Amino acid sequence: MTDPRFEPCSAMLLAGLRCHHDLQAAPQQVPAQWEAFHATPLRQTQAVTYGVTCSFDAATQRLEYMCAVEVSSFDEVPEGTGRLRVPDMLCAVFPHVGPPHDIPATWGRAMHWLASNGRWEDAHMPNFERYDERMQCEIWLPVRESRVQG
């Protein structure tokens, strides 16, 4: 895997469908979550969608995943819709090449890079898949310079 490119991510408001998944079942459950999300129209600010890992518990191997769009305000977001404020951050960006069912492999390579690169560490903010208007996917991992250089 080649090194990622680095991109600033401006603060944004995301709204969408949040669900909890067991890590092993997520590859089968997340596509159904996306189908349900697309049936719920939200007034988005751009033609980009996000698959956000809101939280991950390594001990239980559970994650909270959100299918989302950027909104200008939470005021018009229907009640019961998931909401997430994303702060300004720097991200390591990994393009996904291949069919959608191979996205977990791209996540694995990105997480391996994060654990072994020696210069950058997890910034402990939500990480996400970013789907552009062509539905091309990239993995965005918030990073900061490591306090302990390897």
Buried (B, 14 or more C-beta within 10 A) or exposed (E): EEEBEEEEBEEBBBBBBBBBBEBEEBEEBBEEBBEEBEEEEBEBEEEBBBBBBBEBEEEEEBBBBBBBBBBEEEEEBEEEBBBBEBEEBBBBBBEBEEEBEEBEEBBEBBBEBBEEBEEBBBBEBBBBBBBEEEEEBBBBBBBEEEEEEE
